Amino acid sequence: MRALGLLFPERCAVCERPGSALCLKCRRALTRLAPPVCERCGSPGAWPVRRCAECSGRRLAFVRARSAIVYDERARTFVREWKERGRRALAIEAAALLAEVIPPPDVEVLTHVPGDPERAWKRGDVAPQALARALSLVWDAPAVNLLRRTHALPRQRGLSLPERRRNVRGSIASTGPAPGTVCVVDDVYTSGATADACAAALRRAGARRVEIVALARAVR
């Protein structure tokens, strides 16, 4: 392993500087999401609100969603390296970033947004699952598989918010009975459609309270 490290030194996922998977400069440059945010979905704003324009009027199955960083160009580069180029060690960096910003939720277990089976097979890993496992060590909470995809989805990229919500409807189901309190872990919170579908499946399976945490959040 040491010889491989000499031949192929670790490089920063954002700037490609050799030395570490995420260099200190790029880690500091990632924009943390701090209050004030929407009490329900975690969208940042000028002042705290119970429901923001993004989630007002929607029947959401989760009680709260929180994300650690803004999904800007640096964060996109980080996530792309992690998910599409198979750099699995970045899950540990992602967990450290998330735990730095978000306190541990008061839940019985962590679970993750299930990956599309075909894409998971091609990539060899499911990023939210790897993140949940890494977080379970940081937060000392069990990470379990509670959700599954019922069918493959077309890519969400480029779809409008209503299209994203329609796209994921009915695409996620529970694997069995769910504990009373669950936290669903995801890599990126975009429209909240996937988070809501996961929470709805868990609620149908018996969960009373579902929270969402994600590494990054798209900010409009």
Contacts in CASP RR format, 6 or more apart in sequence:
PFRMAT RR
TARGET T0000
AUTHOR 0000-0000-0000
METHOD contacts of the structure
MODEL  1
MRALGLLFPERCAVCERPGSALCLKCRRALTRLAPPVCERCGSPGAWPVR
RCAECSGRRLAFVRARSAIVYDERARTFVREWKERGRRALAIEAAALLAE
VIPPPDVEVLTHVPGDPERAWKRGDVAPQALARALSLVWDAPAVNLLRRT
HALPRQRGLSLPERRRNVRGSIASTGPAPGTVCVVDDVYTSGATADACAA
ALRRAGARRVEIVALARAVR
9 18 0 8 1.000
9 19 0 8 1.000
10 18 0 8 1.000
10 19 0 8 1.000
10 20 0 8 1.000
10 21 0 8 1.000
10 89 0 8 1.000
11 17 0 8 1.000
11 18 0 8 1.000
11 19 0 8 1.000
11 21 0 8 1.000
12 18 0 8 1.000
12 19 0 8 1.000
12 20 0 8 1.000
12 21 0 8 1.000
12 22 0 8 1.000
12 23 0 8 1.000
12 26 0 8 1.000
13 21 0 8 1.000
13 22 0 8 1.000
13 26 0 8 1.000
13 77 0 8 1.000
13 78 0 8 1.000
13 81 0 8 1.000
13 82 0 8 1.000
13 87 0 8 1.000
13 90 0 8 1.000
13 93 0 8 1.000
14 22 0 8 1.000
14 23 0 8 1.000
14 26 0 8 1.000
14 29 0 8 1.000
14 74 0 8 1.000
14 77 0 8 1.000
14 78 0 8 1.000
14 81 0 8 1.000
15 23 0 8 1.000
15 25 0 8 1.000
15 26 0 8 1.000
17 23 0 8 1.000
17 25 0 8 1.000
17 26 0 8 1.000
21 87 0 8 1.000
21 89 0 8 1.000
21 90 0 8 1.000
21 92 0 8 1.000
21 93 0 8 1.000
22 78 0 8 1.000
22 90 0 8 1.000
22 93 0 8 1.000
26 74 0 8 1.000
26 78 0 8 1.000
27 93 0 8 1.000
27 97 0 8 1.000
29 74 0 8 1.000
30 69 0 8 1.000
30 70 0 8 1.000
30 74 0 8 1.000
30 75 0 8 1.000
30 78 0 8 1.000
30 97 0 8 1.000
31 69 0 8 1.000
31 70 0 8 1.000
31 72 0 8 1.000
31 74 0 8 1.000
31 75 0 8 1.000
32 68 0 8 1.000
32 69 0 8 1.000
32 70 0 8 1.000
32 100 0 8 1.000
32 101 0 8 1.000
33 42 0 8 1.000
33 44 0 8 1.000
33 66 0 8 1.000
33 67 0 8 1.000
33 68 0 8 1.000
33 69 0 8 1.000
33 70 0 8 1.000
33 101 0 8 1.000
33 217 0 8 1.000
34 44 0 8 1.000
34 101 0 8 1.000
35 48 0 8 1.000
36 44 0 8 1.000
36 45 0 8 1.000
36 46 0 8 1.000
36 47 0 8 1.000
36 48 0 8 1.000
36 49 0 8 1.000
37 43 0 8 1.000
37 44 0 8 1.000
37 45 0 8 1.000
37 48 0 8 1.000
37 66 0 8 1.000
38 44 0 8 1.000
38 45 0 8 1.000
38 48 0 8 1.000
38 49 0 8 1.000
38 50 0 8 1.000
38 51 0 8 1.000
38 52 0 8 1.000
38 54 0 8 1.000
38 55 0 8 1.000
39 48 0 8 1.000
39 49 0 8 1.000
39 50 0 8 1.000
39 51 0 8 1.000
39 64 0 8 1.000
40 50 0 8 1.000
40 51 0 8 1.000
40 52 0 8 1.000
40 55 0 8 1.000
40 60 0 8 1.000
40 63 0 8 1.000
40 64 0 8 1.000
40 65 0 8 1.000
41 52 0 8 1.000
41 54 0 8 1.000
41 55 0 8 1.000
41 60 0 8 1.000
41 65 0 8 1.000
41 192 0 8 1.000
42 52 0 8 1.000
42 64 0 8 1.000
42 65 0 8 1.000
42 66 0 8 1.000
42 67 0 8 1.000
42 217 0 8 1.000
43 52 0 8 1.000
43 54 0 8 1.000
43 55 0 8 1.000
43 217 0 8 1.000
43 219 0 8 1.000
43 220 0 8 1.000
44 70 0 8 1.000
44 219 0 8 1.000
45 52 0 8 1.000
51 57 0 8 1.000
54 220 0 8 1.000
58 196 0 8 1.000
60 196 0 8 1.000
60 199 0 8 1.000
61 196 0 8 1.000
61 199 0 8 1.000
61 200 0 8 1.000
61 202 0 8 1.000
61 203 0 8 1.000
61 210 0 8 1.000
62 184 0 8 1.000
62 195 0 8 1.000
62 196 0 8 1.000
62 198 0 8 1.000
62 199 0 8 1.000
62 210 0 8 1.000
62 211 0 8 1.000
62 212 0 8 1.000
63 209 0 8 1.000
63 210 0 8 1.000
63 211 0 8 1.000
64 211 0 8 1.000
64 212 0 8 1.000
65 189 0 8 1.000
65 192 0 8 1.000
65 195 0 8 1.000
65 211 0 8 1.000
65 212 0 8 1.000
65 213 0 8 1.000
65 214 0 8 1.000
66 102 0 8 1.000
66 211 0 8 1.000
66 212 0 8 1.000
66 213 0 8 1.000
66 214 0 8 1.000
67 102 0 8 1.000
67 189 0 8 1.000
67 213 0 8 1.000
67 214 0 8 1.000
67 215 0 8 1.000
67 216 0 8 1.000
67 217 0 8 1.000
68 97 0 8 1.000
68 98 0 8 1.000
68 100 0 8 1.000
68 101 0 8 1.000
68 102 0 8 1.000
68 213 0 8 1.000
68 214 0 8 1.000
68 215 0 8 1.000
68 216 0 8 1.000
69 75 0 8 1.000
69 97 0 8 1.000
69 101 0 8 1.000
69 215 0 8 1.000
69 216 0 8 1.000
69 217 0 8 1.000
70 216 0 8 1.000
70 217 0 8 1.000
70 219 0 8 1.000
71 79 0 8 1.000
71 188 0 8 1.000
71 190 0 8 1.000
71 216 0 8 1.000
71 217 0 8 1.000
71 218 0 8 1.000
71 219 0 8 1.000
75 215 0 8 1.000
75 216 0 8 1.000
78 90 0 8 1.000
78 93 0 8 1.000
78 94 0 8 1.000
79 127 0 8 1.000
79 187 0 8 1.000
79 188 0 8 1.000
79 215 0 8 1.000
79 216 0 8 1.000
81 87 0 8 1.000
81 90 0 8 1.000
82 88 0 8 1.000
82 90 0 8 1.000
82 91 0 8 1.000
82 94 0 8 1.000
82 127 0 8 1.000
82 187 0 8 1.000
83 123 0 8 1.000
83 127 0 8 1.000
83 187 0 8 1.000
84 123 0 8 1.000
86 123 0 8 1.000
86 124 0 8 1.000
86 125 0 8 1.000
88 125 0 8 1.000
88 130 0 8 1.000
91 127 0 8 1.000
91 130 0 8 1.000
91 131 0 8 1.000
91 133 0 8 1.000
91 134 0 8 1.000
92 134 0 8 1.000
94 131 0 8 1.000
94 134 0 8 1.000
94 187 0 8 1.000
94 215 0 8 1.000
95 131 0 8 1.000
95 134 0 8 1.000
95 135 0 8 1.000
95 137 0 8 1.000
95 138 0 8 1.000
96 138 0 8 1.000
97 215 0 8 1.000
98 131 0 8 1.000
98 135 0 8 1.000
98 213 0 8 1.000
98 214 0 8 1.000
98 215 0 8 1.000
99 135 0 8 1.000
99 138 0 8 1.000
99 139 0 8 1.000
102 213 0 8 1.000
104 139 0 8 1.000
104 140 0 8 1.000
104 141 0 8 1.000
105 183 0 8 1.000
105 211 0 8 1.000
105 213 0 8 1.000
106 181 0 8 1.000
107 141 0 8 1.000
107 179 0 8 1.000
107 181 0 8 1.000
107 182 0 8 1.000
107 183 0 8 1.000
107 209 0 8 1.000
107 211 0 8 1.000
108 141 0 8 1.000
108 142 0 8 1.000
108 179 0 8 1.000
108 180 0 8 1.000
108 181 0 8 1.000
108 182 0 8 1.000
109 141 0 8 1.000
109 142 0 8 1.000
109 143 0 8 1.000
109 144 0 8 1.000
109 146 0 8 1.000
109 179 0 8 1.000
109 181 0 8 1.000
109 182 0 8 1.000
109 183 0 8 1.000
110 132 0 8 1.000
110 135 0 8 1.000
110 136 0 8 1.000
110 139 0 8 1.000
110 141 0 8 1.000
110 142 0 8 1.000
110 143 0 8 1.000
110 144 0 8 1.000
110 182 0 8 1.000
110 183 0 8 1.000
110 184 0 8 1.000
110 185 0 8 1.000
111 132 0 8 1.000
111 143 0 8 1.000
111 144 0 8 1.000
111 145 0 8 1.000
111 146 0 8 1.000
111 147 0 8 1.000
111 182 0 8 1.000
111 183 0 8 1.000
111 184 0 8 1.000
111 185 0 8 1.000
111 198 0 8 1.000
111 202 0 8 1.000
112 126 0 8 1.000
112 128 0 8 1.000
112 129 0 8 1.000
112 131 0 8 1.000
112 132 0 8 1.000
112 143 0 8 1.000
112 145 0 8 1.000
112 147 0 8 1.000
112 184 0 8 1.000
112 185 0 8 1.000
112 186 0 8 1.000
113 128 0 8 1.000
113 147 0 8 1.000
113 172 0 8 1.000
113 184 0 8 1.000
113 185 0 8 1.000
113 186 0 8 1.000
113 187 0 8 1.000
113 194 0 8 1.000
113 195 0 8 1.000
113 198 0 8 1.000
114 126 0 8 1.000
114 128 0 8 1.000
114 145 0 8 1.000
114 147 0 8 1.000
114 148 0 8 1.000
114 149 0 8 1.000
114 172 0 8 1.000
114 198 0 8 1.000
115 126 0 8 1.000
115 128 0 8 1.000
115 129 0 8 1.000
115 149 0 8 1.000
116 149 0 8 1.000
116 152 0 8 1.000
116 153 0 8 1.000
117 149 0 8 1.000
117 152 0 8 1.000
118 152 0 8 1.000
120 126 0 8 1.000
127 187 0 8 1.000
128 185 0 8 1.000
128 186 0 8 1.000
128 187 0 8 1.000
129 143 0 8 1.000
129 145 0 8 1.000
131 185 0 8 1.000
131 186 0 8 1.000
131 187 0 8 1.000
131 215 0 8 1.000
132 143 0 8 1.000
132 185 0 8 1.000
133 143 0 8 1.000
135 141 0 8 1.000
135 143 0 8 1.000
135 185 0 8 1.000
135 213 0 8 1.000
136 142 0 8 1.000
136 143 0 8 1.000
141 183 0 8 1.000
143 185 0 8 1.000
145 175 0 8 1.000
146 174 0 8 1.000
146 175 0 8 1.000
146 176 0 8 1.000
146 178 0 8 1.000
146 182 0 8 1.000
146 202 0 8 1.000
146 205 0 8 1.000
147 172 0 8 1.000
147 173 0 8 1.000
147 174 0 8 1.000
147 175 0 8 1.000
147 184 0 8 1.000
147 198 0 8 1.000
147 201 0 8 1.000
147 202 0 8 1.000
148 172 0 8 1.000
148 173 0 8 1.000
148 174 0 8 1.000
148 175 0 8 1.000
149 171 0 8 1.000
149 172 0 8 1.000
150 170 0 8 1.000
150 171 0 8 1.000
150 172 0 8 1.000
150 173 0 8 1.000
151 171 0 8 1.000
153 167 0 8 1.000
153 168 0 8 1.000
153 171 0 8 1.000
154 167 0 8 1.000
156 164 0 8 1.000
156 167 0 8 1.000
156 168 0 8 1.000
156 190 0 8 1.000
156 194 0 8 1.000
159 167 0 8 1.000
161 191 0 8 1.000
161 193 0 8 1.000
164 190 0 8 1.000
164 191 0 8 1.000
164 192 0 8 1.000
164 193 0 8 1.000
165 191 0 8 1.000
165 193 0 8 1.000
165 196 0 8 1.000
167 193 0 8 1.000
168 193 0 8 1.000
168 194 0 8 1.000
168 197 0 8 1.000
169 197 0 8 1.000
170 197 0 8 1.000
171 197 0 8 1.000
172 194 0 8 1.000
172 197 0 8 1.000
172 198 0 8 1.000
172 200 0 8 1.000
172 201 0 8 1.000
173 201 0 8 1.000
174 201 0 8 1.000
174 202 0 8 1.000
174 204 0 8 1.000
174 205 0 8 1.000
176 205 0 8 1.000
177 205 0 8 1.000
177 206 0 8 1.000
178 202 0 8 1.000
178 203 0 8 1.000
178 205 0 8 1.000
178 206 0 8 1.000
178 207 0 8 1.000
179 207 0 8 1.000
180 206 0 8 1.000
180 207 0 8 1.000
180 208 0 8 1.000
180 209 0 8 1.000
181 207 0 8 1.000
181 208 0 8 1.000
181 209 0 8 1.000
181 210 0 8 1.000
181 211 0 8 1.000
182 202 0 8 1.000
182 207 0 8 1.000
182 209 0 8 1.000
182 210 0 8 1.000
182 211 0 8 1.000
183 210 0 8 1.000
183 211 0 8 1.000
183 212 0 8 1.000
183 213 0 8 1.000
184 195 0 8 1.000
184 198 0 8 1.000
184 199 0 8 1.000
184 202 0 8 1.000
184 210 0 8 1.000
184 211 0 8 1.000
184 212 0 8 1.000
184 213 0 8 1.000
185 213 0 8 1.000
185 214 0 8 1.000
186 194 0 8 1.000
186 195 0 8 1.000
186 212 0 8 1.000
186 213 0 8 1.000
186 214 0 8 1.000
186 215 0 8 1.000
187 214 0 8 1.000
187 215 0 8 1.000
187 216 0 8 1.000
188 214 0 8 1.000
188 215 0 8 1.000
188 216 0 8 1.000
188 217 0 8 1.000
188 218 0 8 1.000
189 195 0 8 1.000
189 212 0 8 1.000
189 214 0 8 1.000
189 216 0 8 1.000
189 217 0 8 1.000
189 218 0 8 1.000
190 217 0 8 1.000
190 218 0 8 1.000
191 218 0 8 1.000
192 212 0 8 1.000
195 212 0 8 1.000
195 214 0 8 1.000
198 210 0 8 1.000
198 212 0 8 1.000
199 207 0 8 1.000
199 210 0 8 1.000
199 212 0 8 1.000
202 210 0 8 1.000
203 210 0 8 1.000
END
